[in-house]
Amino acid sequence: MEEEIFKVLREKFKPFQGFPEYKEIPMNGIPREEIIGMIKKLIDNENKKWKEGYLSGCVYHGEDSHVEFLNEIYSIASQVNPLHPDVWPSSIKFEAEIVRMCSKIFNGKESVCGSVTSGGTESIFLAMKTYRDYARKKFAINEPEIILPVSAHAAFHKSAEYLGIRIKYVKLDEQFCANVEEIKEKISDKTIAIVASAPCFPYGTIDPIKDISEVAEDKNIPFHVDACLGGFILPWAKRLGYPVPSFDFELPGVTSISADLHKYGYSPKGVSVILYRDPELWRHQFYVNTKWPGGIYFSTTFQGSKAGGLLIAAWAAMLHLGEEGYIQATRKILEVADYIKENTSKFSEIKILGRPLWVLAFGSDVLNIYNVAEKMSEKGWGLNLLLNPPAFHIALTLRHDMSVARRFVSDLKISIEESKKLGSEAKGFAPIYGMMASLPVETSDELLSYLVQWMYMEP
């Protein structure tokens, strides 16, 4: 089993055998053209899959002229560092305007404030850090707890581990949404925040945010909505007439929202926002040091130095696309999703989990679903494998047009038939995921840590 695991991992994560390997800085510098050639050869090979629309998520726009536009903006501003607003005061303008534009999208009032971050994980970290420190100062809570649906992003688990916060998990209902009654039961005098997703990453389902908002408001508990995945789809989908429930600052119990611009906001990678209803909360996010010998130091986020070029390119993307551009992009994605949902519903061997809009998770009661995903992988698809229950999903993007949708349905039908012949026999990544699911959490985590270490240390 161990040999098979490393064979699969080596094929997937170390396909660059034959390229020069550098374990120390060369004595003499390598010519620019040679370096550029090496990078282009590596990246061009990797770009083929996403450009053809075979990937789930990852690249959300990818059209050549849009990428060239963002690259041009970044090249102009590559040296900008928002840590030094005295040198680059324009960085304050760009960041403040991104926050205000996002607030408008999420029905925020003038009091809504926040920061641009390096991604959804940092946005989530900052929200949890803010609520921890706010609860400590205002309510003397020193053993903080958050209430978290099991479908919430792993970044919440990560931040809780780093920040010393205990998690109280909430199970999902039959539609793969957070169970509101269980949330009520988990509230205690140590609860510093409740979390919900719009939508969650695994299943693309939206938690009952209106109901949770009412609970949070009644109990006077902060409520964070993770819209990292859906923040730049749901508002436009609602305008298009899709059944999108209220999920943002329109609901009085919602106190913060995270949303990624580098997903369906179509900015370069490394840009997200964290927004708060009230400046009093936001202040607990800051780091301020007035005693350091190096001078007064402050930062609004975890990062000190930041890539201002990414922030400015995100601002440029929002202005260039405009509301109409986002609406048209959302329409294309949801039409593709509707086609796939309608046509895969005819396959009796599999089922879509919950009632998602465009992140579609497939499970099965009769097949090893990982074998279906493996057969799709053999046809060039890069799909996300899920655990508990076993499933795989595809997060649809602008790379998935109708021709890709038809190919997906056709390949899925063939993959289902091929999987029937395998029975319960597992191959490819299926045994790895099956093993992870069957091991105790501590053992599974330790094994994965070992595999990650192997990926970066072994040739």
N, C-alpha and C positions, 0 to 999 in steps of 0.2 A: 504493500500500500504506500509506504513512504517513498519508494522509488518512483511509483506512478505519479504521486503528488508533485514531486520535484520535476519530473518530466513535463507535466502539464504546465507548471509554473514557469519553467525555463522557456518553453515554447512561447508563452504569452508575454512574459515580462523581460526576457533577455534575447530578443530577436536580432540584436546588433552585433552578433559574433562576426569577426572579420574586420570590424572597424578598429582604428587605432585606439589603444587604451592608455590613458594618462594617469599615472600614479604620483607624479611630481611635476612641478612647473618646469618646462623645458629650459635648458641653458640659454638657448637662443630663441627669440620669438618666432612663431610660425607666421608666414605671410597671410595677410588678411584674406586674399582670394582663396587660399587653401582651407582656412577655417570656415569661411562662408560656404564653400563647396561641401565640406563635411556636414555642416548643419543642415543645408538644403537637402542633401541626400537622405539623411535620417528623417527629417520632418516631412518631406514630400511623400515618403513611403507611408507615414502614419496619417497623412491628411486624406488619403484616398477614401478610407472608410467613411469618414464623416461627410466628405464632400458628396458622396453618392447617396447619403441619407440612410446608411445602415445602422447608425448609432442611436441609442436611447439618450436623449438629453445631450450633455457635453458641449456641443456647439449649437447656439440657439438662433443665430442668423446666418453668418458665414458667406453671404453674397459678396462677390469680389469687390465691387465698388464701395460697399459699406465698410468692409475691412480696410480697404485702401484709405478711405476717409478717416477712420479711427487711427490708423497708423500715421497718417500725416499730422493729425492733431498731436499725437503723442510725441512725434519727432520734434515738434515746435516746443513742447513743454517738458521734455524728458528730464531737465535739470531742476524743475520746480519742486520745492520741498515745503509743504505746509507747516512744518515744525518751525519755520522761520518766516512768520507773517510780516516781519519788518522788512525782509528782503523781497518777498513775494506777496504783497497785500492782496493781489487779485485772487489768491487762493481762498481767501475768506469769502469773497464775492461768489466764486464758483460753488463752494460748498454750501453756503447759505441758500443760494438759489436752488440747488438740487433738493435740499431739505424742504424748502417752501413748495416746490413743484410736487414733490412726493406727498406732502401734507394735503395739498389740494386734491390729489387723486384719491386719498384715503379719507376724505370728508373731515379734515382737521380744521380747527379754528385757528385764530391768530396765535393762540398760546402754544400750539404744537411746535416742538423744537427737537433737535437731535443732531446726529453726526453721520458723516460718510465714513465707512469702514472698509477694510480689506476684503470682506466677504461675509457670508451668512454666519459662519462660525464666530467671527469677531463680534458681529452684531448681537448674537445670542449671548456670548460671554459677557458683553457689556451690560446687557439687560439684567442678567442674573447677578452680576457684581453690583449693579445699581440697587436692585431690590434687597440684596443682602445688607448693603451698607445703610440703606434707608431704614430698613426694619431694625437694624442694630441701634441706630441713632434715635429714631422716633419711638420705638416700642421696646427697646432693650432686649431684642430677640438675639440670643447668642448661639442658639442651636437651630439654624434656619432649615426650613423644609420647603420644597416646591411640589406641587401636584402636577403630574406629568402623564399624559396618555402614552401607552406603550408604543404607539406609532409615531410619537414626536421624534424629531431629528436627533441623531447621535450627538450633535453638538451640545445639547442640553445635558446629556450624561457626562460629556467631557468637561463642561464648565462646572458642573456640580462636583466632580472629582477634584478639579483644580481649586475650587473656591470653598471647599468644605461644607457643601450643602447636601442635605439628605433628600433623596427622592422618594415620594410616595406615588407608586405607579397606579394608573387607572386602566382597566381593561376596556376593550372595544365592544360595541354592540354588533348585531348581526349585519349591519351595513358598514362595518369597519370604521366607525366613528367613536369618539370618546363617550363613555357612559356618564351622563350628567349626574345621575343619582349616586354613583360611586364617588364622583368628585365631592359632592356634598358630605359624604361620609368621611372622606379623608381630611377634611379641613380641621385644623387644630390651632391652638394659640401660638404655634411655632411656624405657621404657614406664612411665607413671605411673598408667594406668587402662585398663580394658576397659569398653566400654559395650554394653548390649543393651536391647531394648525389649519392653514387655509391655502392650499390643502397640505396633507401630510405627504412625505416623499414616497413611502412604500406603495400606497394604494391610490393616491390622488384624490382621496375623499376629504371633504371639509367637515371639521368637527362642528357640533351644534353651538356655534359661537354666541348667538343671541341668548340662548338659555344659560350658557356659562357666564355671560356678561351680567345677567340678572343676579346670579348667585354671587359673583364677585362684588357687585355693587352693594348688594344686601349685607354682605359680611365685611365690607370695606377692606377687601384684599386686592392688591394689584393683579392685573390680568394682562398677560403678554400673548399677542397673536403672532405666530410665526408665519408670515406671508412671503418668506424668502422665495419659495417656488411659484406662488400664485399672484404675488402683488402686482405684476404687470400683465396679467391675463384677466383676472376676475373683474376688475372695474370695467374693462372694455367688453368682456363677455356679457356682463349685465346690460350694457347699452345695446348689445346685439339681440337681447331678448332671451338669453339663456337663463336657466333657473339658478341664479347665484344668490345665496342668502346674504344678509348683512354680516359683515365680518370686520369692519374697521371702526374709526373714531365716531361714526354715526351712532354706535352703541355706547352708552355712557359708562359702562363698566370696563371698556377696553382702555388700558392705560399706556400700552406701548405696542409698537408694530415693527417687525423687521422685514425687509424686502430687498431682494438682490437685483441690482441693476445689470449685473453681468449675466443674468439669465434672460428673461423675456423683456428686460429693459434695453437689451442689445448694445450694451457697453462692452469695453474690453474686460477681460478677466481680472478680478481683484477689486470689485466695487459693489458695495451694499450700503443700506442705510438702516439706522436704528432711530426711531421716532418715539417721542414721549408726549403724552397729552399735557403734562404740566412741567414747567421749568424747574420746580422744586425737586422733582425726580431726577431730571437730567444732571443737575449739579452733583449728584452722588456718583455720577459716572467719571467725573474729572479726576485727574491726578495733579496736585499742586504741591510744590515744595519751595518755600520762601527762605529756607535756612542753608541750602546747599552752597558750598564755597564757589561753585561755578556760576552762581547767579540765580535769579528767580527762574524756576523751571515749571512748566505746566504742559499738559497734553490732555486733550478731550477723549482720546481713545487709547487703546493699549500701545499702539505704535508711537514711537517718537518720530523719527524721520518717516515720511510717507511719499509714495510715488504720486506727485502732483499731476503728472501727465495722464495717469489713469483717471483721476478725478475730473480733470478738464475734458478728457475725451468722453466721459459719461455725460457730462453737462452738454457737450456738443451733440451727442447721440439723441438726447431727449429733445433738444431744440430742432434738430434736423428731421426727425421722424414726425414730431407733432402728434396730437391726439389722433388725427385721421390715419397717420401711418401705423400707430399702435392698433387701432381698431381694425384696419385692413389686415394686418399681420395676424391678429387674433382670429378673425373670421376664417382665414386660410387654415390655421391650425385646427380649429374646432370643426370645420367641414371635413377635414381628413379624419379626425377622431370619430365623427358621426359615421363616416363610411366604414371604418374599421369595426366599430361597435356593432353596427347593423349586420355586417357580413360574418364576423366571427361568432355572433350569437347563433348561427346555424350549425356550429360545430358542437355536437352533443358531448364530446369528450372533455371539453374545457369550459371554463366559465370566467367571466370578469368579476373581480371582487369588488363589492360595494357599487356605488353609483358615481363613478368619476366622470369628469368632463374631458380631459385630454391626457392624463397620466393613467395608462390602462394596465392593470395588474391581472395576470391570468393564472388561475389555479386549476386543479383537477381532482376529482374524487376517484378516478379510475386509472389514471396514468401517472408514471413518475414524471412530474412536470419539468424536472431538471433535464431529463432526456429530450423533451421537446425543445427546451432552450438550447441544448447541445446540438441538436439537429439544425436549429436555426443558425447557430454559430458556424456550423460547417458550410452554410449557404452565405456566409459573410456578415451576419447580423451580430451586433454587439448589444446585448440586452442585459438589464440589471437583474441578477438573481436575488430573491428574497427568502427570508427565513420566517418560520413560525406564523402562518403556515407556509409550506414550500410554494413558491410562485416565481414568476418573472414579470417584469414590467417594461413598457416602452413609454418614455416621456416624449411626446411629440413636439417637434419644433418646426421652424420654417424650412429645415432641410428635408422634411417629409411632405412632398407634394402628392397629388393623387396617383401619379404613376408609381411612386414608392409605396403608397398605401395598397394599391392593387397587388404589387409584388409581395408585400408583407402578408396579406391574406392568403395569396397563393402558396407562398413558402410555408406558412403556418399549417395550411391544410396538408401539405405533403409531409411536413415534419411530424404531425400527429400520426399519420399513417405509418411512417417509419418507426415511430416510438412504440407503436402497438406491437411490432415484431420483436422488440427488445424485452418486453415484459417488465419485470422489476429490476433487470440488470441495469446497473448505472455505469456511465462512462464520462470521460472528460471532466468537467468541473462538478458534475453531479455527486460523485463520491465525497468530494471535499466538503460540499455544502451539507450533504447528508450526515457526514461525520460531525461537522460543527454543530448541527442541530441536536445530535444525540448525546454529545458530551456535556458534562456539568459545566456551568458558566465559567468557573475558575480555570478548569482544564482547557476549555475552548479558547479563552482569552490568552492563556499562556502559550498555547500552540500557535495562535495567530501572531503573537508578538515574536515568537521564534522565526516564523516564516517571513515576517516583515524584515527582521534583522538579516536573514539570509539574502533577501532581495537586494539589499544595499551593500552587503559585505562580500558576497561570493562573486567571482568573475562569471 
